[in-house]
Amino acid sequence: MGRSWPTGRRQKSALIPGRAEEMKPRIGVLTSGGDCPGLNAVLRGVTLAAEKFNYEVVGFLDGFEGLLPPGNFMLLNRRSTSGIMPRGGTILGTTNRGHFVAKVGAGDRAVVPADVIAAAKRVLAGERVDSLIIVGGDGSMTTALQLQEAGIDCIGVPKTIDNDLEATAMTFGFDSAVASVTDALDRLHTTATSHKRVMVLEVMGRHAGWIALHGGLAGGAHVILIPEIPFDFDKICDALRMRDTRGSIYSIVVVAEGARAAKGQVVMHPSDEGEYRLGGIGGVVANEVAARSGKETRCTVLGHLQRGGAPTTLDRILGTRFGVKAVNLIHERQFGSMVSYQNYQVRHVPIADAVNRLRLVPPDGEMVQTARDVEISFGD
Ligand code: F6P
């Protein structure tokens, strides 16, 4: 039996038959996976850079799902991208589920069904879209690789607030997420001081501690717990008592969602969709610290506030540079490449080198050592 495809908000091309623009080469772009600040800067960068080469830009909606028949898309041009750079989220919509989800966990590679890819090819051919810019994280790059292998010319643009892709030194979205953590910690400092409490802040980052480490450093945390350094509850309490002896009446603890006790497991909770998601370690740490130290303790889970809102200056610039680079890579026909940030330069690497390779915090690296040197405990 044939697969049934969702019917979407398909937008017909505004092309007028007979006009010269009709034959402009068309490139496609989509945003996939979890959203993050800076995606709209990429879309604006793609659209404006495409003008230079006389490309028309087709933005597919809701991630890869927009590629399914009958095609769900909008044209991106100066008008539709005007004023979007400061906006968080993505004007194209996104999803981290659906027919193309090609990653079912760290290291696993699920195969996108052949009929799904064939259907996408038909839509792309029908709309005269020659190549596709895929803006997404590790899972989306796994899908991009499979589309490329199936003959769809793809360019990847890395995106994740977690900053955990080995193939790029930095992704846009990370700086904005860290800014949210820093802002939250500044606020927690004032209430923690007033009440002489221990305040625990749980932050995102999946299996990497970058958001916790950078946010904790910038926000003046006293304890930072990251997945890369398993912790001991008693060591955390020792660090808090040490602060007492120095006359510090309150403490701030930042916990990455993927952190775990050396003698414990990563904390997950079931979602409405029947999946398990990271989250809950903040509450566990707060309860244990309160029980073992007798200190009044509260927990805040920052959650999706880290993904929302306006991008920082850095993320606007990085997003724009990534978008422009993606169009240049299309023009150079460097298909199968992913934009990559290395040594302050925007370059490219094979998408194949980018998937399934996580960049984790080196426990003995300079950042961790710097944190230790300013008396931050990692609970180890
Ligand atoms: O990968 C980005 C991220 O925000 C992680 O830090 C977090 O674990 C996850 O996505 C949350 O995903 P969702 O939006 O599906 O809850």
Boltz pocket constraint, residues with backbone or C-beta under 6 A from the ligand:
constraints:
  - pocket:
      binder: B
      contacts: [[A, 34], [A, 35], [A, 96], [A, 137], [A, 160], [A, 161], [A, 162], [A, 204], [A, 205], [A, 206], [A, 257], [A, 277], [A, 278], [A, 307]]
      max_distance: 6.0
